[in-house]
Amino acid sequence: MKKNGVVEHYYDNGQLEEKGNYKNGKKDGVWKIYYDNGQLGIKETWKNGKLDGVWEGYHKNGQLESRITYKDDNIKEKSND
């Protein structure tokens, strides 16, 4: 059976670790991955199981580290902030 809908995973300390959506068994839409302190670590956009859109990586203090734009799993643009 293919996964559909929102998925959430949690750290042992109860903090949200990851949240995203599956559509027809593939990642779809915005996914967020968090540090164990609750701070956002990664925000990425998926379409039909492939990275498609903006991917942002953050330092544990919340400061943006890098931004990458994807199209069909291929890097189109990259910047380090």
Sequence and secondary structure as in RCSB ss.txt:
>XXXX:A:sequence
MKKNGVVEHYYDNGQLEEKGNYKNGKKDGVWKIYYDNGQLGIKETWKNGKLDGVWEGYHKNGQLESRITYKDDNI
KEKSND
>XXXX:A:secstr
    EEEEEE TTS EEEEEEEETTEE EEEEEE TTS EEEEEEEETTEE EEEEEE TTS EEEEEEEETTEE
EEEEE 
